[in-house]
Amino acid sequence: MGLNHFITTSDGEFFDHPKPMKRVSKKRKLLAKKFSKTTKRGNNRNKARIRLARIDETVTNIRNDYGWKLCKTLIQKYETIYIENLNVRGMVKNHCLAGAITDVSWSDFTNKLSYKAESAGGKVVKVNPKNTSQKCSSCGNIVKKTLAIRTHNCPHCGLKIDRDINASINILTIGKIGLEQSKLTPERDEASTDGISPKQALSMKQEAITSTPKVLGYE
Ligand SMILES: [Zn+2]
């Protein structure tokens, strides 16, 4: 996921976001100003409020529409999708990028993607993106570059590709290794009580909390 392109795949495909907020931000600012100048009980206040709400609705609709369509495209193409884990990225903390990131709303998109992939029998695997943009996807050396440098140009092996494609290949590699390792490590048998299987233990636990049905669905 990037600011230049919404999504870049390891196959070298770019998907660009419509950035609806950017498109309407001028109009929205004007309306918000108008709204703030209206009197509390005036008729104009209600009109301005409705117009503001309509703009916000349009933005949400464009985002959602684009998001679902992109999910469909990706899921039709790939069974397992490796994606960077945004929680550990910490980019939103950077104030210059915060606005842009909020507009492209990656976290909303990754939620959509996980949901759609699962219902189609596939899966989305989140990968720690540490060093994925700096590391060379061909030789593994670290090639330092600022956000402004768009091309990964490796002085060690000569690889020259788009920085986002390079990062995507790294994410795929890390994700695949992680998945292989989790296959090799057998699931721990957590039954500690005599003669009770983990499944039985779970159902016992569920029985104990039937009074709170909300929790039950997520156990
Ligand atoms: Zn290299």
Boltz pocket constraint, residues with backbone or C-beta under 6 A from the ligand:
constraints:
  - pocket:
      binder: B
      contacts: [[A, 136], [A, 137], [A, 138], [A, 139], [A, 140], [A, 141], [A, 154], [A, 155], [A, 156], [A, 157], [A, 158], [A, 159]]
      max_distance: 6.0
